[in-house]
């Protein structure tokens, strides 16, 4: 799994996503796109998620909604 997927389990559960080998890349690309970080730059994506999104309730809700729209 991507370096931050284990930290996003509650969000992925909330969106109704189970990470599998077949959908992992799609989920990872969607997350990178939402946080506006070049794909495969996992450390930067995680830092941005941690600093700017996960600690703010409204930004977290927005992130969850965007992720849901990207993957459903």
Residue pairs with C-beta under 8 A, 6 or more apart in sequence:
1 19
1 24
2 24
2 27
2 28
2 31
2 42
3 42
3 43
3 46
4 31
4 42
4 45
4 46
4 49
5 12
5 19
5 24
5 27
5 28
7 46
8 31
8 49
11 60
11 63
11 64
11 67
12 18
12 19
12 27
14 64
15 64
15 67
15 68
15 71
16 68
16 72
17 23
17 27
17 67
17 71
19 27
23 71
26 71
27 71
28 39
28 42
29 39
30 67
30 70
30 71
31 45
31 49
31 67
32 38
32 39
32 40
32 41
32 45
33 39
33 70
34 63
34 66
34 67
34 70
35 45
35 48
35 49
35 52
35 53
35 63
36 48
37 44
37 45
37 48
38 44
49 63
52 59
53 59
53 60
53 63
54 60
